[in-house]
Amino acid sequence: MTNFSQPQKQSLLGVVVMFANTLQKSVRAFWPVLLIWLVKFESLNKVMVFGGIAAVIVIIAIISYLQYHFFTFHIDEETNEFIIQKGVLNRTKIAIQLHKIQQVNINQSLIQRLVGVHKLEIDTAGSDKKEASISAISHELATILKERLINHSAVVNTISQENATEETPTSLLKISLISLIKIGFTSNYIKSFALLFVFFTTIMENLRQLPDNDVISEDKVANYFDKFSLYSSIGLGIAIVIALVLIVNLVRTIIKYFDFTIQKNKQSILLSYGLLATKNTLLNPNKVQKITITQNFFQKKLDIITIGVHQASSDAEKVKEKDKIEVPGCTQLESNEILKLLFDKLPQKGALFLPNWRKLAVNLFFLLLLPIVISLLVKLNTDFFTWNEWFIYSTIFTVFSGVLIWFSYKNYKLFVSNDFIIKQNGAWDINNAIIEPFKIQAIETQQFFWQKSTNIGSVTLSTAGGTIRFSTGNYTEIKNLVNYWLYQIETSNKNWM
C-alpha cells in the first residue's frame, strides 16, 4: 500500500535529472557564446575558461540538490487536492483539485531513461501548459499515483494480479518505420526551413562578430560560386536547401514518433512513442474537443494521414508544439478506426456550404495584386534590380501565388450533418477540422456593413480545444445553421468533460 497522504520526495536520482536539465538549458541559452569561445579557444586563457566552467557546474549541482531536497508532493484527503511544494528561495505551493485533472502523462527523456526514472505530468482543462510535474519517480509509483489521480479514489491499494490482467491494454495500432519515413519526406517543409534558417543565421551572425574572422571567408565562398553560372548557382542552392529540409524532416519525425503505438485501456486510449525521449499519453475520448485530419497530394498517393487531437485548454491556440497530440503516418483504414474510437462512429460529411466568389477576389487582391504593385513601386524608385529581373520574379510569383490562392479557394468548404461539423481548407496540406455540435461553447457571427448588400458574413465556433471559422458565406444560411446548433446544444445531454 502506498500512502500519498504524507509528503513524499522524488527519487534521489532526481538530483542527476535536475542537474542535467539545468545544464542543458544553460548550454542552449548560451550556445552562441560557447561557439565563439570554441573558435577563439587558442587565444583564450585556459585556466580562466576551465575554472569558469567548473564553477558553473558546481553551482548547478548545488542548486539541483536543493531543488530535490525542497520538492515534496502528496494528496490532501480532506480537500481532495493534489499538493506540490517546491522552491529554494521562493517557496511555491501548487494545489490541484482532483476532479479538474484532465490528463496524467508518464514520460521519459533520454537522461531519465539512463538513470531509470520517469516524469509524471498533470494537465487540467484550465491551462494551456503543464499544471504540475514530478521529474524523477519510479515507474511503479508513477503508475499507482496516476491511477489515484485519475480515478479520484480515497484509498490506494496495490494492484492485484487479477486486476492487472483485466487492465492490460489492448494493442490497436502501431505506426511502422516505413510510414514515419513517408511522413518525414512529405510534411513540415516550412517548419524545417524556418528551423534551418534560424540556426544558420544565428551561427553566421555570431561568427561575423569575431575579430579577424578567418573561419568563413566570404571571398572564398563568392569565388566558389563564381565558377558556376547564375542559374547553376541558384539551382545548386535550391537543391542544398531541399536536401537539408528533407533530412531535418526525416530525423525530427523518427526521433519524435519512433515506435508509435496506440492501445485501448478501459475507456481510454493510450499513446506511446519516442526514440530518445519516450512519451505516454492517456486520452479520454469524451474530453477530445476537436480532431484535425491533414493530408497533401504526395501523402494521398502514399496512403498516409496525420491526425491531430485537441483537448480542452484555456488557450488551445497557444499549446506548445511539443505538447500537441498527433498520430502520424496512419493509413485511411487505420484513420477510420481511430475516428470511430474517438467519436463512436465514423464522421460523415453532410450538407455542403461554399464561400462566396468574393473570397477569391479579396485573396487575389491582398496576396497577389498588392505585392506586385509594391514591388513595381520599389523598382520605379530604386535600382535594386533590373526590369528583366523584375519581370521574371513577378511572373514566377504570380504563377506560384495564383495557383495556391485558387486551390485554397476551391478547398475551402463547410460540411454540416446532425452529428458533426467539418471545416475543410488548405492549398497544399488539406486540413479537415471536425467538431461535434454539443461541444460548442460559444458561437459568434460577423457581418461588416459593406457585406450587407451582398448577404455574406462569417461564423466562428469555439470549443474548449480550439475554434472553427467559416468566412464569406451566405449570411442567411449561416444564421439558420446557428439557430440549429444552438438548439442542439440546449437539448443535448451528452457529457464532453
C-alpha positions, -999 to 999 in steps of 0.1 A, spaced: 0 0 0 13 35 -9 2 63 13 1 95 -6 -14 115 22 21 120 36 45 143 18 69 123 -3 101 132 -21 112 123 -56 138 96 -62 173 106 -52 183 101 -88 162 132 -94 193 152 -85 210 138 -116 180 146 -137 177 182 -124 214 188 -129 213 175 -165 182 196 -173 196 228 -158 229 222 -176 211 215 -209 191 248 -205 223 267 -198 240 253 -229 210 260 -251 208 296 -238 245 304 -242 255 282 -272 264 312 -294 289 324 -267 302 288 -264 306 286 -301 327 318 -301 348 305 -273 354 273 -292 365 292 -323 388 315 -302 399 287 -279 436 291 -288 437 327 -278 418 324 -245 432 319 -210 428 281 -205 428 284 -167 400 310 -167 379 290 -192 381 257 -174 379 274 -140 347 292 -150 332 260 -164 340 241 -132 324 269 -111 292 269 -131 290 231 -128 294 232 -91 268 259 -87 243 240 -109 249 208 -88 242 226 -55 210 242 -69 199 208 -83 203 192 -49 184 220 -31 156 217 -57 154 180 -49 155 185 -12 127 210 -10 104 193 -35 75 172 -20 41 160 -32 11 145 -15 -27 141 -17 -48 161 7 -77 137 15 -97 164 33 -98 189 4 -93 162 -23 -64 181 -38 -30 171 -51 -4 193 -34 32 200 -47 56 222 -27 89 233 -43 114 261 -45 147 270 -28 145 307 -20 109 313 -31 87 285 -18 58 276 -41 27 256 -33 6 242 -61 -28 228 -52 -48 210 -80 -83 198 -73 -86 161 -83 -118 164 -102 -103 190 -125 -74 168 -136 -79 161 -173 -48 141 -182 -18 125 -165 12 115 -186 42 94 -177 71 103 -199 108 95 -200 136 116 -215 170 102 -225 185 113 -192 156 98 -172 159 66 -192 196 63 -184 191 68 -146 159 46 -146 132 72 -135 102 87 -152 85 121 -153 48 125 -143 30 155 -158 -5 167 -149 -28 186 -172 -60 204 -163 -87 219 -186 -80 254 -173 -44 257 -186 -26 256 -219 6 243 -202 16 215 -178 -1 223 -145 24 204 -125 52 178 -130 73 154 -110 107 150 -127 120 118 -111 97 90 -99 98 52 -104 75 37 -130 56 16 -104 50 46 -81 41 68 -111 15 42 -123 -1 40 -89 -2 78 -85 -16 81 -120 -44 57 -112 -51 76 -79 -53 110 -96 -75 99 -125 -99 77 -106 -103 100 -76 -104 71 -51 -98 78 -15 -77 47 -8 -49 33 -29 -42 -4 -28 -15 -22 -47 -29 -37 -80 -35 -74 -78 -25 -98 -105 -62 -103 -114 -68 -66 -119 -36 -62 -137 -47 -88 -162 -81 -70 -167 -64 -37 -172 -38 -49 -197 -40 -25 -227 -52 -40 -260 -29 -31 -289 -48 -14 -317 -23 2 -340 15 5 -344 29 30 -369 57 13 -389 91 29 -396 82 30 -433 52 51 -426 73 75 -405 98 78 -433 69 87 -457 56 113 -433 92 127 -428 96 132 -465 62 147 -472 54 171 -444 65 201 -423 86 218 -450 80 253 -437 88 244 -401 121 227 -411 131 255 -434 124 281 -406 145 260 -382 174 258 -406 172 295 -414 173 305 -377 201 281 -370 224 292 -398 217 329 -395 224 327 -357 257 310 -365 267 334 -392 258 365 -371 280 352 -342 309 343 -365 308 377 -381 313 393 -346 347 376 -343 377 399 -349 398 389 -379 373 362 -387 390 336 -409 366 308 -401 343 316 -431 358 337 -459 331 354 -479 356 360 -507 363 322 -509 326 315 -509 319 341 -536 348 327 -557 335 292 -554 300 302 -567 316 323 -595 327 291 -611 291 283 -619 266 303 -639 238 323 -622 212 296 -629 235 268 -619 243 286 -586 206 291 -579 198 255 -588 226 243 -565 214 265 -536 179 253 -540 190 216 -542 211 220 -510 181 237 -491 157 210 -503 181 182 -492 186 198 -458 149 203 -453 141 167 -461 169 154 -438 157 176 -409 121 165 -415 130 128 -415 153 130 -384 127 150 -364 99 127 -373 117 95 -365 131 108 -332 98 121 -321 74 94 -332 95 62 -332 76 31 -322 43 49 -321 17 26 -306 -20 31 -299 -36 9 -272 -71 6 -258 -70 9 -220 -105 6 -204 -125 36 -217 -93 55 -227 -67 54 -255 -30 51 -246 -5 66 -270 32 58 -265 61 69 -288 96 84 -289 132 73 -296 153 94 -273 125 106 -251 95 83 -246 61 98 -241 29 81 -228 -4 99 -232 -38 87 -220 -67 101 -239 -103 101 -228 -125 103 -260 -152 123 -241 -126 150 -235 -115 154 -271 -128 187 -284 -116 188 -319 -99 165 -345 -79 177 -374 -70 154 -404 -42 166 -426 -31 151 -460 -14 166 -490 -11 153 -526 20 131 -520 6 117 -488 -27 108 -506 -8 88 -531 12 71 -504 -20 65 -483 -7 82 -451 -27 107 -429 -18 128 -399 -45 131 -372 -43 159 -346 -61 156 -313 -71 188 -295 -82 186 -258 -97 212 -235 -73 241 -228 -78 277 -216 -59 288 -247 -59 260 -272 -43 281 -299 -11 285 -278 -5 249 -269 33 243 -274 43 223 -304 59 196 -284 27 192 -264 4 187 -293 -10 153 -298 -7 138 -333 -10 104 -348 14 104 -378 15 81 -408 -17 61 -404 -35 47 -434 -71 55 -444 -84 23 -428 -64 30 -396 -76 66 -396 -112 54 -398 -107 31 -368 -92 58 -347 -120 82 -356 -146 55 -346 -127 51 -313 -128 88 -306 -164 96 -318 -181 61 -315 -188 65 -352 -172 75 -385 -177 112 -392 -197 118 -424 -197 149 -444 -232 163 -445 -247 193 -463 -221 213 -483 -217 251 -478 -193 271 -501 -178 306 -498 -189 335 -520 -167 342 -550 -156 375 -533 -134 355 -510 -113 346 -540 -113 382 -552 -101 395 -518 -73 370 -516 -62 378 -551 -61 415 -543 -42 413 -510 -20 383 -517 -12 388 -554 -20 422 -568 -9 443 -539 26 427 -536 31 431 -573 22 468 -571 45 473 -542 74 456 -560 67 478 -590 69 510 -569 101 498 -554 115 492 -589 104 527 -601 122 544 -571 153 522 -568 178 503 -589 176 473 -567 170 450 -597 166 454 -635 134 454 -654 142 420 -668 147 406 -633 115 422 -621 95 407 -649 110 372 -642 104 373 -605 69 388 -609 59 361 -633 72 333 -610 54 349 -580 22 354 -600 20 318 -612 30 303 -578 7 325 -557 -21 323 -582 -21 285 -581 -20 285 -542 -48 311 -539 -70 292 -564 -66 258 -547 -71 274 -513 -104 288 -525 -115 256 -541 -107 236 -510 -125 260 -486 -157 242 -476 -180 236 -447 -199 203 -441 -227 201 -416 -246 170 -405 -266 161 -374 -236 148 -355 -206 166 -370 -193 199 -383 -164 196 -407 -144 226 -420 -120 219 -449 -93 243 -460 -57 245 -474 -39 248 -507 -12 221 -504 -19 205 -470 -56 198 -469 -70 201 -434 -103 188 -422 -112 201 -387 -140 181 -370 -161 190 -340 -193 177 -325 -221 204 -321 -228 196 -284 -192 205 -276 -196 241 -289 -191 266 -261 -196 299 -280 -209 310 -314 -200 343 -330 -214 357 -362 -200 387 -380 -211 408 -409 -193 440 -420 -215 469 -432 -202 465 -468 -213 429 -467 -249 435 -460 -259 443 -496 -243 410 -508 -257 390 -478 -223 375 -469 -208 370 -434 -188 348 -411 -193 324 -382 -168 313 -355 -175 282 -334 -155 280 -302 -148 248 -283 -125 242 -253 -100 227 -277 -99 253 -304 -121 272 -329 -135 267 -364 -142 298 -385 -161 299 -419 -160 333 -436 -176 349 -467 -205 325 -466 -242 331 -473 -253 350 -442 -289 337 -443 -277 302 -443 -252 309 -415 -280 323 -393 -301 292 -399 -272 270 -390 -265 290 -358 -301 285 -347 -299 248 -354 -266 244 -335 -280 264 -305 -309 240 -304 -286 210 -305 -265 225 -276 -296 232 -255 -312 198 -260 -281 176 -258 -274 156 -226 -240 143 -236 -210 149 -215 -178 164 -230 -157 166 -199 
